C-alpha cells in the first residue's frame, strides 16, 4: 500500500489502545490479509484512517455479529467488490448522461426544418 503524503498515520500501540485490542490481534489480522498497514523506513507498522475504518468493520463483524475470520475475509472481499462495482456503475451513468447530452445536441443541430416554414 503506497503512503500518501500529509496523511495521518497511527502506530500499532495507538491503534490497539484505541480499539482495546492486543497488538498481536492486529498482527494476526495482517497475517490473515485483513489489514495491510504501511511501513515506516524502520519497518514500523503505520495504520492509516482507511486501515482504522477496515479494523472497525472487522471488529464489528467479529464482536457484534460473531463472524469468524474466514467469514470476515469473505465479507471484506465482497464489500471491496461492491465498492468497485458501484464506482463502475457511477462512471457508466456519467458516460451515459454525456452521450445523451451529445445526442440531444446533434438532434438540435441537424433537425429538419418544418414544412410550414
N, C-alpha and C positions, 0 to 999 in steps of 0.2 A: 504494500500500500504506500503510495507516494505521499510524503508530507507536504502540506500546503503551508506556505509562509504566512505568518501572522495568525495562525490557528492556535487555539488554546488546547494544551495537552496536559494530561494528568498522569502521575506515576502510579504504579501498582498499589503502593501503600495508600495513596489518596483515594483511589477507586475502591479498594477493599474497605476502607473506613466509611466511605460514602454509602455503600450498599450493605455494610455489616456482614461481609463475607471474608473468608480466609484468602490470602494471596494465592494459596495452592489451588483454590477453586478457579481463580482467573487463569492460572497456568493450565489447568485441566481443560477449560473451555477453549483455550488457544490450541492445545494439542488435538482436541476434537474438531477443530476448524470452525468453531462457533464465533470466535473473536480473532481478529488479526491486527493486534496493535502495531503501531510503528515502533521503530527502534532508534535510540539516540546513537551518537557516534561511539559511546561507551557501552552499547548494546542493552541499555535500559529500556524496558517496555514503556511506551508512551501511548496513552489512550486518548483518542480524540472524542469530540462531542458525539460523533456518529457511533463510535465504539460504545460509548456510555448509553446511547439510545438502544443499541443492539443488546447490551447487557441487561438493561431494564426489561426488554421484551423477553429475554431468556429467563430471567428471574421470575417474571410474571407467569410464564408458561410452567416453570418447574415448581415454584412455591404455591401459586394460587390455583393452578389447573392440574397439577400432579403429572405433568408430561415428563417422560424420561428424556435423556439427552439424545437418543436416536430420534425420538419424535420431534424434539426441538430442532434438530438438524433438518429434518424433512420440512417442518413448518417454516423455518427461516429461508430455506431454498425456494419454497412456494411463494413466500412473501416477496422475495427478490424477483422471481419471475413475474409476479403480479405487477410489481412496480415497473418492470421493463415493458410489459405488455401495455400498461396504462400510458407510458411515455410514447410508445409506438402509436397507440390509438390517438393520442393528442396530436402527434406530428401528422398523422394521416388526415385528421379533421382539419388541421391548418392548411394542408395542401389542397384538400377538397374545397375549402372556403375560397382559397386563392383561385382555384380553377373556375369556380362558379362566378367569381367577380370578373375574371378574364373572359369567360363565355358571355356574360351579360354585356361587357364592353364591346366584344366582337359583334354581337347581335345589334347593338345600338349603332355601331359604325357601318355595318353592312345591311341595315334594314332596308327593305324595298320601299320605295316611295308609294304612297297610296294612289289608287287610280283616280280619286276625286281631286287631286291637286292640279 
